Amino acid sequence: MPLTRNRWTYYFRHTLSIPAGPAVLDAKLRFKRDDGAVIYVNGVEVGRSNMPTGTVLDSTKASSGLGSSKANSIQELVIPASLLTVGENVIAVEVHQYTAGSTSDLLWDAQLEITR
């Protein structure tokens, strides 16, 4: 996806397939973001990082700008196992900037760990 200047928000989606087998017992998403993020699993918001409370729009700014050390620190979010189903699942993320058009430091990186 090309980055467009003067935008506050960028959207990412990833589809993953969970094969049949034992039930999902635990799921953790480890991630880095710059500046803020709202995370959804199968359409349900599961967490926010450096974002204000309340309704989030595409024009909502992150709560603060992050320096590279804070942006590169690994955050962890527990995802309710009940939200993950056998078959196709979608993780969607909104990454919000603190300054519009600040694409030089846009960051989203994540790893999902599932325990069965």
ABEGO torsion letter per residue (X at the ends): XBBBBGBABBBBBBBBBBBBEBBBABBBBBBBBOABBBBBBGGBBAEBBGBBBEBBBAABBBABBBBAAAAABBBBBBBBAAABBBEBBBBBBBBBBABBGBAAABBBBBBBBBBX
